[in-house]
Amino acid sequence: MVGGEGGFRSMLGHVNDDARHPLNTATEPLSRTGMRPGAAGTHIIYVHGLWLNGTESLILRRRMERDWGIPVHPFRYRSVTSNMGEIAARLQAFVKELAPQSLHLIGHSLGGLVIYRFLERYPDQPPGRVVFLGTPSVASRAAVEAARMKWAATLVGHCVAEELLIERTRRWAVKRDLGIIAGTKNVGLGQFFAGFEEDCDGTISVDETRLPGAADHLTLPVSHMGMLLSARVARETVEFLQTGRFLLRG
């Protein structure tokens, strides 16, 4: 067992330490087509998960921009110290700054729940679709078990405490298509806490990703963080945002 906060954080790889990474909600256009933000009416926003800051999505965003030619903007927020209401309000301001005609949203892990609450509180958005990547839609056994450990409890933060420490009945009722990608490669920190026996991505089980009302659900042999490096995940995400269905079934 890794002892103390330092050891815990060293296991994470990419960590969004709020003290060392001040909130930065500026856009980060990387389009290889040379488009400036707003030059075309369609924009994609990527929302990161717990302890991350959006940098971990660079390969995913590059691949999507190469394949579709649309800028993908990482939205950054303090995942530990901010509550969901504050984050949703900042995301709304971020969207207003972009002023898109069409808006697609991608959420990795906790980022999917940020999008869920954002659209619940601010439903009047430009048309578009949503993809969740490894998002725990009902609860997170790994988060619950981590919160029981004194040395890890303070690290899960306000958002996780609000959304994931008790099982919630959620349903996708937003008038835009939602596609969900879940991983089945059991490699990740969550296994340390939850000891999964069912299909999981090492942090979130496949069953935890299922959300009634979603248009499509796909499982792929990727881990929780590995899905952000997967060319297949990038292609399937683009396909769903374009058509409302994944290429593969399952």
C-alpha positions as CSV (number, residue, x, y, z in Angstrom):
1,M,0.0,0.0,0.0
2,V,1.2,3.5,-0.9
3,G,1.4,5.6,2.3
4,G,0.5,9.3,2.6
5,E,-0.7,11.9,0.1
6,G,2.6,12.1,-1.7
7,G,2.7,8.4,-2.4
8,F,-0.9,8.5,-3.5
9,R,-0.4,11.3,-5.9
10,S,2.7,9.7,-7.3
11,M,0.6,6.8,-8.5
12,L,-1.7,9.0,-10.5
13,G,0.7,10.2,-13.2
14,H,-1.2,13.3,-14.4
15,V,-2.4,15.2,-11.4
16,N,-4.2,18.5,-11.2
17,D,-2.7,20.0,-8.0
18,D,-4.9,23.1,-7.5
19,A,-2.1,24.9,-5.6
20,R,0.3,24.4,-8.5
21,H,-2.1,24.7,-11.4
22,P,-4.2,27.9,-11.2
23,L,-7.5,27.8,-12.9
24,N,-7.1,28.5,-16.6
25,T,-10.2,28.6,-18.7
26,A,-8.6,30.1,-21.8
27,T,-9.2,28.2,-25.0
28,E,-6.4,26.1,-26.5
29,P,-7.1,25.8,-30.3
30,L,-4.9,23.1,-31.8
31,S,-6.7,22.7,-35.2
32,R,-4.3,21.6,-38.0
33,T,-6.7,23.3,-40.4
34,G,-5.5,26.6,-39.1
35,M,-9.0,27.6,-37.9
36,R,-9.3,30.3,-35.3
37,P,-11.8,29.7,-32.5
38,G,-15.1,30.8,-33.8
39,A,-14.0,30.8,-37.5
40,A,-16.4,27.9,-38.0
41,G,-19.6,27.6,-36.1
42,T,-18.9,24.2,-34.5
43,H,-16.8,23.8,-31.4
44,I,-16.0,20.8,-29.2
45,I,-15.3,21.2,-25.4
46,Y,-13.4,18.5,-23.5
47,V,-14.0,18.3,-19.7
48,H,-11.4,16.5,-17.7
49,G,-11.8,14.3,-14.6
50,L,-10.6,14.3,-11.0
51,W,-7.0,15.4,-10.3
52,L,-6.4,16.2,-14.0
53,N,-6.2,19.5,-15.9
54,G,-6.9,18.7,-19.6
55,T,-3.3,18.2,-20.6
56,E,-3.9,14.4,-20.5
57,S,-6.3,14.7,-23.5
58,L,-3.8,16.2,-25.9
59,I,-3.5,13.1,-28.1
60,L,-7.2,12.6,-28.2
61,R,-7.8,16.2,-29.1
62,R,-5.1,16.2,-31.8
63,R,-6.6,13.1,-33.4
64,M,-10.1,14.5,-33.4
65,E,-9.0,17.8,-34.9
66,R,-7.0,16.0,-37.6
67,D,-10.0,13.7,-38.5
68,W,-12.7,16.4,-38.3
69,G,-10.9,19.7,-38.6
70,I,-12.9,21.3,-35.7
71,P,-11.2,22.9,-32.7
72,V,-11.4,21.0,-29.4
73,H,-11.1,23.2,-26.4
74,P,-10.1,21.8,-22.9
75,F,-12.1,23.3,-20.1
76,R,-10.1,23.4,-16.9
77,Y,-11.5,23.6,-13.4
78,R,-10.5,22.8,-9.8
79,S,-11.7,19.3,-9.4
80,V,-11.0,19.0,-5.7
81,T,-11.8,22.4,-4.2
82,S,-14.7,23.6,-6.3
83,N,-18.3,22.4,-6.0
84,M,-20.4,21.4,-8.9
85,G,-22.4,24.6,-9.0
86,E,-19.3,26.7,-9.3
87,I,-17.9,24.5,-12.1
88,A,-21.1,24.5,-14.1
89,A,-21.3,28.3,-13.9
90,R,-17.7,28.6,-15.1
91,L,-18.4,26.2,-18.0
92,Q,-21.4,28.3,-19.0
93,A,-19.2,31.4,-19.1
94,F,-16.6,29.4,-21.1
95,V,-19.3,28.4,-23.7
96,K,-20.6,32.0,-23.9
97,E,-17.0,33.2,-24.6
98,L,-16.7,30.7,-27.5
99,A,-20.2,31.7,-28.8
100,P,-20.6,28.5,-30.9
101,Q,-23.4,27.9,-33.4
102,S,-23.1,24.1,-32.7
103,L,-21.6,22.7,-29.5
104,H,-20.4,19.2,-28.8
105,L,-19.2,18.1,-25.3
106,I,-16.8,15.3,-24.3
107,G,-16.4,14.3,-20.6
108,H,-13.8,12.0,-19.3
109,S,-14.6,10.3,-15.9
110,L,-15.9,13.0,-13.5
111,G,-16.0,15.4,-16.5
112,G,-19.1,13.6,-17.8
113,L,-20.9,14.4,-14.6
114,V,-19.8,18.0,-14.9
115,I,-21.5,18.0,-18.3
116,Y,-24.6,16.3,-16.9
117,R,-25.0,18.9,-14.3
118,F,-24.1,21.8,-16.6
119,L,-26.8,20.8,-19.1
120,E,-29.3,20.2,-16.3
121,R,-28.7,23.8,-15.0
122,Y,-28.1,25.5,-18.3
123,P,-30.2,23.6,-20.9
124,D,-30.4,26.4,-23.4
125,Q,-27.3,25.5,-25.4
126,P,-26.5,25.4,-29.2
127,P,-27.3,22.0,-30.8
128,G,-24.8,19.2,-30.6
129,R,-24.0,15.8,-29.0
130,V,-22.2,14.5,-26.0
131,V,-19.8,11.6,-25.4
132,F,-18.9,10.3,-21.9
133,L,-15.5,8.4,-21.6
134,G,-15.4,6.2,-18.5
135,T,-17.9,8.3,-16.6
136,P,-19.4,6.8,-13.5
137,S,-23.0,7.6,-14.1
138,V,-24.6,6.0,-11.0
139,A,-21.9,5.8,-8.4
140,S,-18.2,4.9,-8.0
141,R,-17.2,2.0,-5.8
142,A,-13.5,3.1,-6.1
143,A,-14.5,6.6,-4.9
144,V,-16.6,5.2,-2.0
145,E,-13.8,3.0,-0.8
146,A,-11.2,5.7,-1.2
147,A,-13.3,8.1,0.9
148,R,-13.3,5.6,3.7
149,M,-9.5,5.8,4.0
150,K,-8.5,8.7,6.2
151,W,-5.4,9.5,4.1
152,A,-7.3,9.6,0.8
153,A,-10.7,11.0,1.9
154,T,-9.6,14.7,1.6
155,L,-8.3,14.1,-1.9
156,V,-11.6,13.0,-3.5
157,G,-12.9,16.6,-3.2
158,H,-16.3,18.3,-3.2
159,C,-17.6,17.2,-6.6
160,V,-17.0,13.5,-5.9
161,A,-18.6,13.9,-2.5
162,E,-21.6,15.5,-4.1
163,E,-22.0,13.1,-7.0
164,L,-20.4,9.7,-6.3
165,L,-20.3,8.7,-2.7
166,I,-24.0,7.6,-2.7
167,E,-25.7,5.8,-5.5
168,R,-28.0,8.1,-7.5
169,T,-30.8,7.5,-9.9
170,R,-29.9,9.5,-13.0
171,R,-31.4,9.5,-16.4
172,W,-30.3,11.3,-19.5
173,A,-33.3,13.6,-20.3
174,V,-31.4,16.3,-22.2
175,K,-32.6,16.8,-25.8
176,R,-29.2,15.9,-27.3
177,D,-27.7,12.5,-28.1
178,L,-25.4,10.9,-25.5
179,G,-22.9,8.2,-26.4
180,I,-20.9,6.4,-23.7
181,I,-17.6,4.6,-24.1
182,A,-16.5,2.2,-21.3
183,G,-13.2,0.4,-21.0
184,T,-12.7,-3.3,-20.1
185,K,-8.9,-3.3,-19.6
186,N,-8.5,-3.7,-15.8
187,V,-5.4,-1.4,-15.3
188,G,-5.7,1.5,-12.9
189,L,-5.7,2.9,-9.4
190,G,-9.4,2.1,-8.8
191,Q,-8.5,-1.6,-8.6
192,F,-6.4,-0.8,-5.6
193,F,-9.5,0.5,-3.8
194,A,-12.4,-1.5,-5.2
195,G,-11.0,-4.9,-6.2
196,F,-13.2,-5.3,-9.2
197,E,-14.2,-8.7,-10.3
198,E,-16.6,-7.5,-13.1
199,D,-15.6,-5.8,-16.4
200,C,-13.9,-2.5,-15.6
201,D,-11.3,-0.1,-16.9
202,G,-9.3,-0.3,-13.7
203,T,-11.1,2.6,-12.1
204,I,-14.8,2.4,-13.2
205,S,-16.8,-0.7,-13.8
206,V,-18.7,-1.0,-17.1
207,D,-22.0,-1.2,-15.1
208,E,-21.2,2.1,-13.4
209,T,-21.0,3.8,-16.8
210,R,-24.5,2.8,-18.0
211,L,-27.0,5.7,-18.0
212,P,-30.7,5.3,-19.0
213,G,-31.6,7.5,-21.9
214,A,-28.2,7.3,-23.6
215,A,-28.4,6.8,-27.4
216,D,-25.5,4.3,-27.6
217,H,-23.1,2.5,-25.3
218,L,-19.8,0.9,-26.4
219,T,-17.2,-1.1,-24.6
220,L,-13.6,-1.2,-25.8
221,P,-10.4,-3.0,-24.5
222,V,-8.9,0.2,-23.0
223,S,-8.1,1.3,-19.4
224,H,-9.4,4.4,-17.7
225,M,-6.5,6.6,-18.7
226,G,-5.5,4.5,-21.7
227,M,-8.8,5.4,-23.5
228,L,-7.4,9.0,-23.9
229,L,-4.5,7.5,-25.9
230,S,-6.6,5.2,-28.1
231,A,-7.0,5.9,-31.8
232,R,-10.2,3.7,-31.8
233,V,-11.7,5.8,-29.0
234,A,-10.9,9.0,-30.9
235,R,-12.5,7.6,-34.1
236,E,-15.6,6.4,-32.3
237,T,-16.0,9.7,-30.5
238,V,-15.8,11.6,-33.8
239,E,-18.3,9.2,-35.4
240,F,-20.8,9.6,-32.6
241,L,-20.5,13.4,-32.6
242,Q,-21.1,13.4,-36.3
243,T,-23.9,10.7,-36.6
244,G,-25.3,9.9,-33.2
245,R,-24.1,6.3,-33.3
246,F,-20.8,4.4,-32.8
247,L,-19.3,2.4,-35.6
248,L,-18.9,-0.7,-33.4
249,R,-21.7,-2.4,-31.5
250,G,-21.3,-3.6,-27.9
